[in-house]
Amino acid sequence: MKLQILEPALAELDEATQYYERHERDLGESFLTEYGHCLDRISRFPDAWSFASANCRKCLFKRFPYAVVFSVVDEVILVIAIMHLSREPAYWVERV
């Protein structure tokens, strides 16, 4: 499947990566690695994740309090948000 990432999701990824890198050296890189693992799991098993809304699913990071919110549309995995799990849970709904 093809992967597409919305601009706001890229901005969230960058913001979180920078935050963790400021917090501890190489922690931002670890965050990006975990993001890559999420994308790999999503690509292999797109229907395996719990629903975040009627049309979107979320794949939880294992090490960080984040989830990749995505939707599958016509064989395209659309990443909608890189959501922090302790913040407003439905802020990204308007992106769908």
N, C-alpha and C positions, 0 to 999 in steps of 0.2 A: 504494500500500500504506500501511496505517496503521503508525505508529511508536510503540513502547512502550519505555520505559527503566526498568529495575529500579532501585529505590532505592539499592542498593549501588553501581551504576554511576554514578548521579548524584553520590553522595558521592565517588567516585574522580575524577570530572570536576572537582568543586569543589576537591578537595585538590590536584590537579595544576595547576589554574588559579591557585590561590593561591600555590603553590610558585613557578611561573614569574613571577608578578607580583612576588613578593618579590625574585626574582633580578634582574629587569630590568623597568623600567617599560614597560607595554604588551605585554610578552611573554605575560602571561596572556590578554590579548585575542587575540593571535595564535594561542595554543593553542586557544581557543574557536572561532576562525575555521576553523582546520584541522579541528577536530572536525566543524564544520558541513559542510565539504567532504567529509569521510568519509561522513557521513550521506547527503549528496546522491549520492555515487557508489554507495553501498549501495542506495539507493532506486531508482536507475536500472538497476543491474546486480546484483541480489542473489545471483545464482549465480556471479558472476565471481571470487570471492575464495577463497583457499586455506582448507582445513579446519583448524580449531583442535582439533576433536574430531569424533566421528562425526556429531553433529547441529549443530555450530556452525562458523561461519566467522569469519575475522578480516580486517579491512581496515586496512592500515597507514597511519599518518599519514605524510606526505611529509617534514615538517620535524622532527618530534619522535619520540623513541623509544617510541611508543605504538601500540596497535592497538585498534580497536573490535571486540569479540567479540560476535557476534550470531547469532541463529537466526531462520528464517522459519517461522512456524506459522500456518496458516490465513489467509494473506494479511496477516499482521502481522509486521513486523520487530521482534523483541524484542532490545534491546540488553542484554547480560548483564554486560559489563565494559568498562571503559576500562583496558586492561592495559598496564603498563610492560613493555617487551620485555626488560629486564635483570633483572627480579625473578622470583620463583617463577612458572613458566609456567602451572601448572594450578590455581592457588588458587581460581579462579572456578567450577570444575566442579560443585561442590556446589550452585550456584545454578540449574542446569539442571533 
